[in-house]
C-alpha cells in the first residue's frame, strides 16, 4: 500500500491518493484529506501487470507534487460556508402565504409547476407543494450549496464535492468535482456542469463526469455561475465574465467595483447581485451594463419574472425588493424570516430560502403588495413535515429484475480504464449514456425507464428508475 498527500497553503489542494495492490487487483482511493474518499477497483490479468499499473499511477501523482505521508496527521480543511450576516428589516411585512422551517440555513431552491425544493447546510432536502404541504425528504452527506434543474433532472451540489441527481426514487451521485475544489456555486445545461469556486475559477465538466475546461477569473470568491447553450457566465470579486461553452475561450470581461454575490439569467441578459447593494443587468452579447437596481444592503440573491419584466432582490437586512425593468424601485418589504440566500419567481409568487432555514412563499401580486404596503398582510401558515415522512438517502444499490418490460436496456462496457454505458435496445444511436458512476459494473445490463437525446446530440441521458437485469 502506498499513501500520498498533496497539501498546499492558501486554500490550494488538500487531497490524498492511496494505491493498494492485492494479487492481480489494484484498489485506488482518493479524495479530500480527512474524508473517506472514493474507491476504484481494477482487476488485471496477473500480479505483475497489477504492480506495473500501480507504479505508473504512483509515478504520475509524484510528478504532480504528491509525497508519501502518514494518514491522520493532516486534518480535514473546513469547507467554506457563506457568511451569515442578517439583520432585521424595518420595512413593512411582506405578504408571506406560508413558510417551512428546514432546520438550518438554506441556500438551495428550485421551483417548478409541481413543487418547491429547498436544501440546507445540514444536507437536508425537502419538497413542498405550492399549497404548502411537505411531500418528500432527502438526506445528503453534507451541506447543500444549491439546487438546479436541467430539463427533467434535478441536481443538488453539496459540500462533499459531489452533485446528486434527485430525479429518481433515491439520490444518485451524478458528478464528482475535483477534491481540491471548494465549490461555491454551480449550474448545468444539457448535461454539462459549470462550477465556480473559492479561488475564483470556473470549471466545466461533461456528461461523463470528465473535465472539459477551466479558467481562472480576475478575482476570487466566485459565487456566480450561469450556463446556457452558448456560454458560461462567471461572477467573482471583481466582476463578471463570459466564456464560450464549448472550449472556454474568453468572450468578454466586465469589471464591477463590488463583489458579485449571486447571479441570475434570462434569454438575453445576466443579473449580478453585489456586495454594495446593487443588481447589475448585463447584456449577454457584449457584457454592457444595461441597468442597475439599487437596494439598501448587500444583495444575497436576485431573480426576475419572465423576460425580466420585474427584477427581485434580497438583501442582508431581511428585506426583499421589486423593480421594474428600467431600474425603478416598486417596493421593499420585510421577509420576517431572515435574509434571502436564494429566490425564484413563479406565477405571481416569490419563493425564497433564508438565513434562518425557511422556505417562504410570498404573494407578489399587485393587489397583495399594495395591501402589504398599507399594513395588511395574511397570517402566514407554518408548514410542518409529518413525523412519518420517510428520509431517503443516496444509494449505489439498484433493484433487480428479469423482465425488460417497457423500458430501455443499457449495458456497461469497459473502455480502457473507464466504464461506459450504451443502449442495447434496438432503434438507438451508438452513443454513450449519462449514467450514475456508482452503480456501473462491467458487463452488467440495466433497465431504465427511458433515455433522452441531449439537446446538442451525441449522447443519451437516462431517466427514471434503474434496475439491473439478471
N, C-alpha and C positions, 0 to 999 in steps of 0.2 A: 504494500500500500504506500502511495506517495501523496502527501498532503502539501498543497501550496497555497499561498495567500498573496494578494496584491492589495496594498492599502496605501492610499495617497492622502496627504494633508490637504486642507482647504476644501473639503467636501468632495474630493475626487473618488476614484474607485476604492471600494472596500469589499472585496469578494474573495471567495476561496474556490479551489479546484482540487478534487480528490480522485485519484485513479487507483483502482484495486484490480489485480489480476488473480483469478482463481481458475486454475486449469486453462481451458480454452475460452474462458469468459472474461470480459472486461467490463467493470462497473465504474461509471463516471458520475460523480456527484458534484454539483456546482451551485453557487448562489451567493447571497449576501452573507458576510461573516456574522456568526451568531444565530443564523437561521438554519433550518433543516435542509433547505435547498431542493433541487430537482435531481432525479436519478435516471440515468440511461444505461441499459444493459445490452451489450453486443456479444454475440457468440461467433467464434472463429473456427476454422477447420481443425486447428491444433494449437497447443500451448505456445509454440514458437511464434506463430503468427499473432497470437493474442499479445505476447510480450512486445513484439515489434510495434504493433499498433499503439500499445500503451506508451512506449518510449517516444513514439512520434508525437503523441498528444502532449506529453510532458515537455518535450523539447519546444513545441510551439508556444506553450504557456510561459516557459522560462524566457524565451526570446522577447515576450511581450512585457516582461518585468515581474512575473510571479517568482516567488522564492520559497524554499522549504520553511515550514513554520509548525508550531505546535498548536493543535486545536484547543480553543478555550482561553488562550492568553489574551488575544484581542477580543474586544466586546462588540456587540452589535451597535451600530450607529443609530441614533434616533432618526426616524423618518420625519421630514418637515411637516408640521401641521400648520395650517393657516392661522395667523394670529387672530384671536377672537377679541376684538375691541368693539364693544357695543354699548351705547348709552341710550337712555330713554328719550323718545321723541316728545316734543312739546306740541306737535300738530294735533288736529282733530283725529279721532279714531277712524280708521278705515272700516268699511262695511264687511267685516270678516263673517262669512257664512258658516264655516266650520274650521276646526283646527285639530290636528292629530299630533300628539307628543311622541316622537320616535324614540326618545330616551337619551339622545346625545346630539351634539352639534351636527347639523346636516348640510352637506354640500350638494349631494346628488338629487336631481329631479328630472323626470321626463313625464310629459302629459300627452296622451293621445285621445282618440274618441272613446276608448273603452275604460281607461283607468289612469290613475296618477301613481308614479313611482317615487319613492323617497329612500335615500341611502345615507347612513350616518357614520360618525367616526368610530363606532364600535363594530362596524361591519354588518349592521342590521339593514335589511332592505325590506320595505313593505309596499304592497299595492293597496290603493284606496279607491273606491268607486267615486264618481263625480257627485254622488249623493252623500258621500261621507261614511262609507262602510269599509272597514279593513277586510280585504279579501284574501291576502296571502302574505307570508313572511319567509324571508330567506336569511340565513346566517352565513356571511362570507368570512374568510380567515382574518381580515384586517380592515382598517378604516376605508370607507368608500369615498373616493375623491370626486367622482362624477358618474352620471348615468347618461348614456347616449343611445340613440336609435339609428339603425341603418336598414331601411326597408322593413322587413319582417322582424329583424333581430334587435334585441335589447341587450346592451353591454354595460357592465359596471367595472370601472377601473379602481383598483384597490392599492393600499399601501404596501402590500406584499409583492408588488411589481407585476401582478397578473391582471388580466382583463377577463372577466367571466361573462359567458353567454347565459342570459336568464330567460331565453325564449322557450325552453323545454320544461319538462317536469322537474328536473334538478339542474342547478348551475353546473356548467362545464367550463373548464379553463380554455379560453379561445386564443389568447395571446400571452406570451411570456416576454415581458420587457427586460432589457439587459439589467443584470444585477446591480450595476453601478449607477443606474438612472433613478434619481429621486423625482418621481412623477409629480407634476403639479396639475396638469390638465390633459385631457385627450379628446379627440373627435374622430369620427370614422365616416368614410364614404365609399360605398361599393366594395367593401371588404378591406380597404386599405386604411390602416390606422395611423393617425398623426399624434405624436406625444410631445408635449412641451415639459421642460424640467427646471429644476432649481438653478442649474448652471446657465440657463438662457438658451439651451439648444432646442432644436426641433428635429425630430426623428420620425421617419415613416417606416412602417412595417407592412409587408404584403399579406395576402390572404393565407399564405402558408406559414405565417408567423416568422418570416425571414426578413432580415434587414434590407431596406430598399435604398434609403439615403439619409444623411444627417447634415445639418448646417448649424454653425454657431452664430447666434444672434449678436447684435452690437451691445446688448445689455445682459442682465441676469434675471432671475425670478420670473420665468415665463409662465404667466397664469392664463394666457390666451392661446388657443389653437382652434381654428375652424377650417373645415375641409369641404371642397366641392369638386365637381368633375374635372376642373381645370387647374386648381391651385390649392395651396395650403397657406393660411393666413396666421401669422405668428406675432403675438404681442408680449412685450417684456418691459424691463425697467426704463428703456429709452425710446420706446415707440412701437410701431407695427411694421411688419414686412410681409411681402407676398413672394412665394416660391412656386415654381412650376411643379405641378403634382407628379409629373412623370419622372423627372430627373433632378428636381431640387434646384434648378437654375434660378438665381435671384431675378425678380421682375421689378420690384420697387421697394424702397425703404422710406418710411415717413417718420421723422423724429417728432416726439412729443415731449414737452418739458415736464413730464409727470409719469409715474409708473402705471403701466396697464395692469389692472386687477381682474378684468373679466372681458369676455368677448361674445359677440352675437353676430349672426349674419342673416341677410336677406339676399335676394337674387342678384342685386347689383351693388350692394354695399355691405361693409362690415362695420360693427359698432364696438368701440373700445371704451369701457368704463375705467376711470383713472383715480389715482390717489388724491388728486386735488379737486375732487368734486365735479367732474365733468364726464359726459359721454360724448365721444367724437364719432361722427359718421364719416367714413372714408369710402371713396369710390373704389370698387374692386379693380377697375380698369387701370387706374394710374396712382392710387393712394392719396389723391387730393382730399383734404378735409372739406366736406360739403356743408356740415352743420355741427354746432356744439350745443349740448343740452346741459345747463348749469344746475347743479344740486348744492346743498349746504353742507355736505360732508363727503368723505371718501366713498367712491362708488364701488360697492362689493359685487353688484350684479346689474344686468340690464337685459331687456327683451323688447320685442316690438309686436304690434298687431300685424296681420298680413300686409305685405308690401311696404311696411314701415310707416303706415298712416299715423300711428301713435307710437311713441317711444316711452318705455317704462324703465325706472331705475330704482335701486335700493341702496341706501347709504348706511354708514356705520353708526347712525343715531336712531336706528329702528324706524326710519321713515321710508315710504315709497312715493314715487313721483310719476306723473304722466305729462308728456309734452306732445305738442303737435309736430308734424314732420319738419317744420321750419325752425323749431327750437323754442317756441313759446311754451312756458310752463302753464299747464292747465290746472294741476292740483298737486298738493303734498299732504299725505295723511300718515298717521302712525299705524304700525303693524300690530302693536300690543303684544307681540311675542318674539321680540328680538330683531336683529338686523338680517336682511335677506341675503344669504350667501349665493343663492341662485334663484332663477324665476323663469316662468313661461306663461304666455298668454294664450287662451283658447276660448272662443265663443263668449266674449264679454266677461270673462273671469280671469283674474290674475292669480296664478299659483306660485307660492314662494316656499322655500325651505330656509330655516333660520339658525342663528347662533345658539338659540336655546333648544334646538332639535325639532321645532314644529314644522309640519307641512300645513299650510294655511291656504284656504280658498277665499279670495276677495272678490266681491261683486264689483266689477269695473264698468258696469253700465252707466250711462249718463245720469239716469234717474237716481240710482243708488249713490253715486258720488255726490250729486247735488244735495241729497238728503244728509249725507255724512258731513259735508261742509257746513250744513246748518245745525249739526249736532245730533241728528237722528240716525242711529245705526241699529241693525238687528242684534239680538243676543246670540253670540256665536255658539254653535254646538260643539262640545268637547267630545271628539270621537275616541272611542276606546277599542283596543284589539281584544277579541274574545280570548278568554283564558285557554280555550280548547284549540286555538288556531295552531296548526302544525308548523314546526320550524324545519325548513328544507335547507340542507347543507350541500356544498359541492361534492361530487362523487365521480370516480372513474369507473364505477361498476355499471354494467349495462344488463338489461334483461335479455333472456334468450328466447328464441322461437324456432320452430321447424317449418313454418309456413311463410312464404313470401307475401301472400295476400295482395293488397292493392298498392303496396309501397314500391320503393325503388331499391334495388340491390346494388351495393357498392362493395369493392374489395380493396383490402390493404396490401400493397406490394412494396418490397424493398427496392430502393433505387440508390445504390451506393450506400452511404451511411444514413440515409433518410428513409422514412416510411411515407409513401404516398397513398392516396385513396382515389380510386377511379370507378366510374359507373360500369356495372356489368350488365344491367338490364338493357335490352335492345332499344335502338332508336335514339341513342345519345352520342354526342361527340366524344372523342378520346381525350377528354380534358381531366385535369386533376380536380378534386373536390375539396372545398374547405370543410374540415372535419376536426373534431377535438383531438388533440395530440395524446391526451392521457389514456384514451381508450383504443388507440391504434395497436394492432398486433399483426405482424407479417403473416400473410396467408389467410387471415380471417375475413369472412364476409359478413356484412351488416345489412339490416333492413332499416331504411329511413322513410319517413312519411313522404318526402319528396325532395327534389333538388331544383334550384332555380339558376338560370344562367346569370352571371354577373352582368351589370349594365354595359360594361366595356367588352364583354365576351371573353373567351379564353379560359374560363374556369367555372365550375358549378359551386353552389353553396347549399349544403344540406340543411334541412329544417325539420322541426318536429322531433318525435321520439326516435331514439336509436336502440335497436335490438340486434343482438348477434345471432346469426343463422347457424344452427347446429347441423 
